[in-house]
Amino acid sequence: MKVHSTLGNGFQEVIYQRCLALEMEKQGLSFSREMQMLIYYEGVEVGMRKVDFLVADTIMVELKATSKLEDNHLAQALNYLEAYKLEIGLLINFGSKSLEFKRLTNEYKLRNQQK
């Protein structure tokens, strides 16, 4: 990805977030940055969370700037997909020497759509 190849690793997450926003604008993608989304538990609003990016109102993008993606990062991103009722997400880590990314799917939502 251009942002990682240009900057390398070692910056704070917010720097990568700003650069990625510039790249998405150049590509003409519609997105919201740090959009506040409500979290519900059994139909009751229990809090809010800012998603790093919501692209085309359908794809959640969660950024990290850590030396290595851990299981808790993956679990967090998958929980966000379920909480936001989204089907697809990306978890991108700019903090490692090589760019790390994972495509995520909300399996629960996919199963319910197929019924």
N, CA and C atoms as an extended XYZ file, in Angstrom:
345
Properties=species:S:1:pos:R:3:atomname:S:1:resname:S:1:resid:I:1 pbc="F F F"
N         0.855       -1.174        0.000 N   MET     1
C         0.000        0.000        0.000 CA  MET     1
C         0.893        1.227        0.000 C   MET     1
N         0.490        2.212       -0.749 N   LYS     2
C         1.300        3.407       -0.954 CA  LYS     2
C         1.641        4.117        0.353 C   LYS     2
N         0.701        4.210        1.262 N   VAL     3
C         0.945        4.917        2.529 CA  VAL     3
C         2.092        4.255        3.286 C   VAL     3
N         2.067        2.944        3.398 N   HIS     4
C         3.114        2.240        4.134 CA  HIS     4
C         4.443        2.312        3.397 C   HIS     4
N         4.423        2.154        2.090 N   SER     5
C         5.682        2.188        1.345 CA  SER     5
C         6.298        3.585        1.360 C   SER     5
N         5.484        4.616        1.477 N   THR     6
C         5.996        5.985        1.527 CA  THR     6
C         6.505        6.347        2.915 C   THR     6
N         5.724        6.023        3.948 N   LEU     7
C         6.079        6.425        5.315 CA  LEU     7
C         6.911        5.387        6.068 C   LEU     7
N         6.741        4.128        5.716 N   GLY     8
C         7.364        3.078        6.508 CA  GLY     8
C         6.608        2.903        7.816 C   GLY     8
N         7.228        2.215        8.769 N   ASN     9
C         6.572        2.024       10.057 CA  ASN     9
C         7.159        3.001       11.073 C   ASN     9
N         6.518        3.120       12.222 N   GLY    10
C         7.064        3.938       13.300 CA  GLY    10
C         6.274        5.172       13.654 C   GLY    10
N         5.258        5.506       12.876 N   PHE    11
C         4.428        6.663       13.199 CA  PHE    11
C         3.226        6.249       14.030 C   PHE    11
N         2.587        7.226       14.634 N   GLN    12
C         1.354        6.960       15.375 CA  GLN    12
C         0.226        6.645       14.391 C   GLN    12
N        -0.749        5.927       14.899 N   GLU    13
C        -1.888        5.511       14.069 CA  GLU    13
C        -2.567        6.687       13.369 C   GLU    13
N        -2.707        7.804       14.043 N   VAL    14
C        -3.413        8.955       13.473 CA  VAL    14
C        -2.723        9.482       12.209 C   VAL    14
N        -1.415        9.371       12.130 N   ILE    15
C        -0.691        9.811       10.932 CA  ILE    15
C        -1.067        8.935        9.739 C   ILE    15
N        -1.081        7.642        9.954 N   TYR    16
C        -1.487        6.724        8.881 CA  TYR    16
C        -2.945        6.949        8.497 C   TYR    16
N        -3.767        7.230        9.483 N   GLN    17
C        -5.189        7.479        9.225 CA  GLN    17
C        -5.364        8.696        8.318 C   GLN    17
N        -4.644        9.755        8.609 N   ARG    18
C        -4.736       10.973        7.783 CA  ARG    18
C        -4.244       10.725        6.358 C   ARG    18
N        -3.142        9.989        6.241 N   CYS    19
C        -2.602        9.697        4.911 CA  CYS    19
C        -3.531        8.786        4.123 C   CYS    19
N        -4.104        7.790        4.777 N   LEU    20
C        -5.038        6.893        4.103 CA  LEU    20
C        -6.271        7.658        3.634 C   LEU    20
N        -6.728        8.615        4.419 N   ALA    21
C        -7.863        9.452        4.006 CA  ALA    21
C        -7.515       10.229        2.731 C   ALA    21
N        -6.304       10.760        2.664 N   LEU    22
C        -5.876       11.474        1.455 CA  LEU    22
C        -5.864       10.553        0.241 C   LEU    22
N        -5.370        9.335        0.425 N   GLU    23
C        -5.333        8.375       -0.682 CA  GLU    23
C        -6.735        7.972       -1.131 C   GLU    23
N        -7.640        7.773       -0.189 N   MET    24
C        -9.012        7.397       -0.562 CA  MET    24
C        -9.703        8.552       -1.296 C   MET    24
N        -9.425        9.780       -0.870 N   GLU    25
C        -9.973       10.939       -1.581 CA  GLU    25
C        -9.464       10.988       -3.017 C   GLU    25
N        -8.175       10.743       -3.200 N   LYS    26
C        -7.584       10.732       -4.552 CA  LYS    26
C        -8.257        9.691       -5.437 C   LYS    26
N        -8.654        8.565       -4.840 N   GLN    27
C        -9.292        7.476       -5.585 CA  GLN    27
C       -10.790        7.692       -5.777 C   GLN    27
N       -11.324        8.743       -5.189 N   GLY    28
C       -12.748        9.034       -5.327 CA  GLY    28
C       -13.654        8.127       -4.512 C   GLY    28
N       -13.120        7.519       -3.463 N   LEU    29
C       -13.931        6.649       -2.621 CA  LEU    29
C       -14.760        7.469       -1.640 C   LEU    29
N       -15.986        7.043       -1.416 N   SER    30
C       -16.793        7.700       -0.386 CA  SER    30
C       -16.491        7.026        0.946 C   SER    30
N       -16.214        7.830        1.962 N   PHE    31
C       -15.881        7.278        3.267 CA  PHE    31
C       -16.167        8.299        4.353 C   PHE    31
N       -16.330        7.780        5.552 N   SER    32
C       -16.431        8.601        6.754 CA  SER    32
C       -15.246        8.227        7.623 C   SER    32
N       -14.646        9.215        8.253 N   ARG    33
C       -13.488        8.972        9.114 CA  ARG    33
C       -13.878        9.250       10.553 C   ARG    33
N       -13.471        8.364       11.444 N   GLU    34
C       -13.779        8.458       12.872 CA  GLU    34
C       -15.262        8.725       13.112 C   GLU    34
N       -16.069        7.955       12.409 N   MET    35
C       -17.520        8.093       12.526 CA  MET    35
C       -17.992        7.421       13.811 C   MET    35
N       -18.744        8.160       14.602 N   GLN    36
C       -19.281        7.602       15.845 CA  GLN    36
C       -20.420        6.653       15.503 C   GLN    36
N       -20.321        5.462       16.043 N   MET    37
C       -21.356        4.463       15.809 CA  MET    37
C       -21.855        3.957       17.153 C   MET    37
N       -23.143        3.793       17.250 N   LEU    38
C       -23.762        3.320       18.488 CA  LEU    38
C       -23.543        1.816       18.653 C   LEU    38
N       -23.356        1.397       19.883 N   ILE    39
C       -23.235       -0.017       20.221 CA  ILE    39
C       -24.480       -0.405       21.024 C   ILE    39
N       -25.097       -1.522       20.627 N   TYR    40
C       -26.316       -1.992       21.287 CA  TYR    40
C       -26.080       -3.345       21.935 C   TYR    40
N       -26.765       -3.557       23.021 N   TYR    41
C       -26.796       -4.862       23.674 CA  TYR    41
C       -28.260       -5.206       23.889 C   TYR    41
N       -28.697       -6.277       23.227 N   GLU    42
C       -30.097       -6.708       23.303 CA  GLU    42
C       -31.054       -5.545       23.058 C   GLU    42
N       -30.740       -4.765       22.030 N   GLY    43
C       -31.619       -3.670       21.628 CA  GLY    43
C       -31.477       -2.399       22.440 C   GLY    43
N       -30.588       -2.381       23.425 N   VAL    44
C       -30.410       -1.207       24.280 CA  VAL    44
C       -29.061       -0.565       23.952 C   VAL    44
N       -29.083        0.737       23.718 N   GLU    45
C       -27.838        1.463       23.454 CA  GLU    45
C       -26.967        1.452       24.708 C   GLU    45
N       -25.721        0.985       24.558 N   VAL    46
C       -24.823        0.877       25.712 CA  VAL    46
C       -23.551        1.708       25.559 C   VAL    46
N       -23.389        2.353       24.437 N   GLY    47
C       -22.202        3.188       24.260 CA  GLY    47
C       -21.967        3.533       22.811 C   GLY    47
N       -20.832        4.167       22.597 N   MET    48
C       -20.441        4.568       21.248 CA  MET    48
C       -18.991        4.177       21.015 C   MET    48
N       -18.653        4.015       19.766 N   ARG    49
C       -17.279        3.712       19.362 CA  ARG    49
C       -17.031        4.416       18.047 C   ARG    49
N       -15.843        4.944       17.892 N   LYS    50
C       -15.473        5.565       16.623 CA  LYS    50
C       -14.803        4.530       15.741 C   LYS    50
N       -15.379        4.303       14.584 N   VAL    51
C       -14.766        3.436       13.600 CA  VAL    51
C       -13.747        4.286       12.839 C   VAL    51
N       -12.544        3.733       12.605 N   ASP    52
C       -11.511        4.511       11.912 CA  ASP    52
C       -12.013        4.990       10.555 C   ASP    52
N       -12.551        4.072        9.765 N   PHE    53
C       -13.150        4.434        8.474 CA  PHE    53
C       -14.359        3.554        8.228 C   PHE    53
N       -15.374        4.149        7.626 N   LEU    54
C       -16.490        3.402        7.070 CA  LEU    54
C       -16.515        3.774        5.592 C   LEU    54
N       -16.183        2.814        4.743 N   VAL    55
C       -16.048        3.066        3.308 CA  VAL    55
C       -17.321        2.628        2.599 C   VAL    55
N       -17.845        3.536        1.788 N   ALA    56
C       -19.050        3.272        0.989 CA  ALA    56
C       -20.207        2.766        1.843 C   ALA    56
N       -20.250        3.187        3.082 N   ASP    57
C       -21.306        2.812        4.031 CA  ASP    57
C       -21.423        1.306        4.250 C   ASP    57
N       -20.404        0.533        3.849 N   THR    58
C       -20.511       -0.918        3.993 CA  THR    58
C       -19.263       -1.604        4.532 C   THR    58
N       -18.100       -1.000        4.406 N   ILE    59
C       -16.848       -1.667        4.789 CA  ILE    59
C       -16.182       -0.915        5.934 C   ILE    59
N       -16.000       -1.614        7.044 N   MET    60
C       -15.306       -1.038        8.190 CA  MET    60
C       -13.808       -1.234        8.002 C   MET    60
N       -13.034       -0.185        8.259 N   VAL    61
C       -11.576       -0.289        8.215 CA  VAL    61
C       -11.036        0.135        9.573 C   VAL    61
N       -10.353       -0.787       10.222 N   GLU    62
C        -9.753       -0.537       11.532 CA  GLU    62
C        -8.242       -0.529       11.365 C   GLU    62
N        -7.604        0.547       11.810 N   LEU    63
C        -6.161        0.699       11.669 CA  LEU    63
C        -5.444        0.436       12.989 C   LEU    63
N        -4.252       -0.093       12.864 N   LYS    64
C        -3.365       -0.281       14.004 CA  LYS    64
C        -1.975        0.191       13.590 C   LYS    64
N        -1.171        0.551       14.580 N   ALA    65
C         0.231        0.915       14.355 CA  ALA    65
C         1.043        0.249       15.457 C   ALA    65
N         1.100       -1.059       15.399 N   THR    66
C         1.767       -1.859       16.414 CA  THR    66
C         2.774       -2.788       15.738 C   THR    66
N         3.722       -3.289       16.490 N   SER    67
C         4.768       -4.116       15.881 CA  SER    67
C         4.216       -5.393       15.265 C   SER    67
N         3.099       -5.891       15.786 N   LYS    68
C         2.525       -7.146       15.278 CA  LYS    68
C         1.042       -7.201       15.614 C   LYS    68
N         0.230       -7.658       14.670 N   LEU    69
C        -1.184       -7.875       14.966 CA  LEU    69
C        -1.311       -9.051       15.923 C   LEU    69
N        -2.119       -8.867       16.930 N   GLU    70
C        -2.354       -9.905       17.937 CA  GLU    70
C        -3.794      -10.391       17.833 C   GLU    70
N        -4.082      -11.496       18.498 N   ASP    71
C        -5.433      -12.051       18.488 CA  ASP    71
C        -6.462      -11.058       19.029 C   ASP    71
N        -6.077      -10.248       20.017 N   ASN    72
C        -7.035       -9.291       20.577 CA  ASN    72
C        -7.398       -8.201       19.567 C   ASN    72
N        -6.498       -7.845       18.653 N   HIS    73
C        -6.828       -6.871       17.607 CA  HIS    73
C        -7.869       -7.452       16.658 C   HIS    73
N        -7.667       -8.708       16.302 N   LEU    74
C        -8.610       -9.393       15.423 CA  LEU    74
C        -9.972       -9.537       16.095 C   LEU    74
N        -9.975       -9.930       17.354 N   ALA    75
C       -11.234      -10.075       18.093 CA  ALA    75
C       -11.964       -8.735       18.184 C   ALA    75
N       -11.229       -7.672       18.451 N   GLN    76
C       -11.831       -6.340       18.537 CA  GLN    76
C       -12.497       -5.968       17.211 C   GLN    76
N       -11.787       -6.158       16.114 N   ALA    77
C       -12.333       -5.805       14.801 CA  ALA    77
C       -13.557       -6.652       14.460 C   ALA    77
N       -13.512       -7.931       14.760 N   LEU    78
C       -14.675       -8.797       14.499 CA  LEU    78
C       -15.867       -8.380       15.360 C   LEU    78
N       -15.609       -8.009       16.602 N   ASN    79
C       -16.693       -7.530       17.468 CA  ASN    79
C       -17.317       -6.252       16.914 C   ASN    79
N       -16.491       -5.369       16.373 N   TYR    80
C       -17.015       -4.140       15.770 CA  TYR    80
C       -17.921       -4.460       14.587 C   TYR    80
N       -17.508       -5.421       13.750 N   LEU    81
C       -18.358       -5.801       12.617 CA  LEU    81
C       -19.735       -6.230       13.095 C   LEU    81
N       -19.759       -7.062       14.113 N   GLU    82
C       -21.039       -7.534       14.636 CA  GLU    82
C       -21.824       -6.390       15.270 C   GLU    82
N       -21.154       -5.575       16.053 N   ALA    83
C       -21.839       -4.469       16.728 CA  ALA    83
C       -22.412       -3.462       15.734 C   ALA    83
N       -21.696       -3.237       14.644 N   TYR    84
C       -22.152       -2.271       13.631 CA  TYR    84
C       -23.075       -2.900       12.596 C   TYR    84
N       -23.249       -4.225       12.697 N   LYS    85
C       -24.090       -4.972       11.748 CA  LYS    85
C       -23.573       -4.822       10.318 C   LYS    85
N       -22.241       -4.900       10.182 N   LEU    86
C       -21.606       -4.831        8.869 CA  LEU    86
C       -21.113       -6.216        8.473 C   LEU    86
N       -20.992       -6.436        7.176 N   GLU    87
C       -20.603       -7.735        6.656 CA  GLU    87
C       -19.091       -7.861        6.450 C   GLU    87
N       -18.444       -6.774        6.024 N   ILE    88
C       -17.036       -6.845        5.622 CA  ILE    88
C       -16.212       -5.780        6.336 C   ILE    88
N       -14.990       -6.165        6.680 N   GLY    89
C       -14.072       -5.209        7.281 CA  GLY    89
C       -12.636       -5.514        6.911 C   GLY    89
N       -11.783       -4.532        7.161 N   LEU    90
C       -10.347       -4.690        6.978 CA  LEU    90
C        -9.655       -4.276        8.264 C   LEU    90
N        -8.688       -5.055        8.659 N   LEU    91
C        -7.831       -4.720        9.788 CA  LEU    91
C        -6.446       -4.506        9.184 C   LEU    91
N        -5.922       -3.290        9.291 N   ILE    92
C        -4.648       -2.937        8.663 CA  ILE    92
C        -3.675       -2.474        9.734 C   ILE    92
N        -2.482       -3.062        9.714 N   ASN    93
C        -1.447       -2.684       10.669 CA  ASN    93
C        -0.272       -2.038        9.940 C   ASN    93
N        -0.046       -0.762       10.223 N   PHE    94
C         1.048       -0.012        9.626 CA  PHE    94
C         2.318       -0.072       10.466 C   PHE    94
N         2.273       -0.655       11.647 N   GLY    95
C         3.391       -0.605       12.575 CA  GLY    95
C         4.491       -1.613       12.342 C   GLY    95
N         4.223       -2.647       11.573 N   SER    96
C         5.246       -3.660       11.330 CA  SER    96
C         6.095       -3.258       10.121 C   SER    96
N         7.224       -3.930        9.975 N   LYS    97
C         8.128       -3.616        8.866 CA  LYS    97
C         7.431       -3.787        7.518 C   LYS    97
N         6.671       -4.858        7.394 N   SER    98
C         5.851       -5.084        6.201 CA  SER    98
C         4.398       -4.827        6.582 C   SER    98
N         3.653       -4.233        5.686 N   LEU    99
C         2.239       -3.954        5.945 CA  LEU    99
C         1.498       -5.259        6.207 C   LEU    99
N         0.715       -5.285        7.281 N   GLU   100
C        -0.123       -6.446        7.602 CA  GLU   100
C        -1.571       -6.055        7.411 C   GLU   100
N        -2.356       -6.934        6.833 N   PHE   101
C        -3.790       -6.675        6.735 CA  PHE   101
C        -4.549       -7.985        6.738 C   PHE   101
N        -5.769       -7.903        7.218 N   LYS   102
C        -6.665       -9.054        7.237 CA  LYS   102
C        -8.030       -8.600        6.749 C   LYS   102
N        -8.610       -9.383        5.845 N   ARG   103
C        -9.981       -9.151        5.406 CA  ARG   103
C       -10.873       -9.906        6.369 C   ARG   103
N       -11.864       -9.230        6.883 N   LEU   104
C       -12.747       -9.812        7.888 CA  LEU   104
C       -14.160       -9.928        7.341 C   LEU   104
N       -14.839      -10.976        7.755 N   THR   105
C       -16.250      -11.118        7.406 CA  THR   105
C       -17.044      -11.416        8.661 C   THR   105
N       -18.219      -10.880        8.707 N   ASN   106
C       -19.140      -11.110        9.807 CA  ASN   106
C       -19.928      -12.374        9.468 C   ASN   106
N       -19.419      -13.509        9.905 N   GLU   107
C       -20.023      -14.802        9.565 CA  GLU   107
C       -21.469      -14.905       10.043 C   GLU   107
N       -21.764      -14.327       11.202 N   TYR   108
C       -23.127      -14.376       11.736 CA  TYR   108
C       -24.084      -13.667       10.783 C   TYR   108
N       -23.693      -12.500       10.297 N   LYS   109
C       -24.554      -11.761        9.373 CA  LYS   109
C       -24.694      -12.515        8.063 C   LYS   109
N       -23.611      -13.101        7.568 N   LEU   110
C       -23.675      -13.860        6.312 CA  LEU   110
C       -24.618      -15.049        6.439 C   LEU   110
N       -24.540      -15.792        7.548 N   ARG   111
C       -25.426      -16.949        7.751 CA  ARG   111
C       -26.885      -16.524        7.774 C   ARG   111
N       -27.180      -15.409        8.441 N   ASN   112
C       -28.565      -14.951        8.536 CA  ASN   112
C       -29.094      -14.453        7.211 C   ASN   112
N       -28.235      -13.916        6.347 N   GLN   113
C       -28.685      -13.468        5.032 CA  GLN   113
C       -29.028      -14.635        4.126 C   GLN   113
N       -28.368      -15.776        4.333 N   GLN   114
C       -28.576      -16.939        3.477 CA  GLN   114
C       -29.828      -17.717        3.838 C   GLN   114
N       -30.412      -17.437        4.990 N   LYS   115
C       -31.614      -18.172        5.423 CA  LYS   115
C       -32.842      -17.666        4.714 C   LYS   115
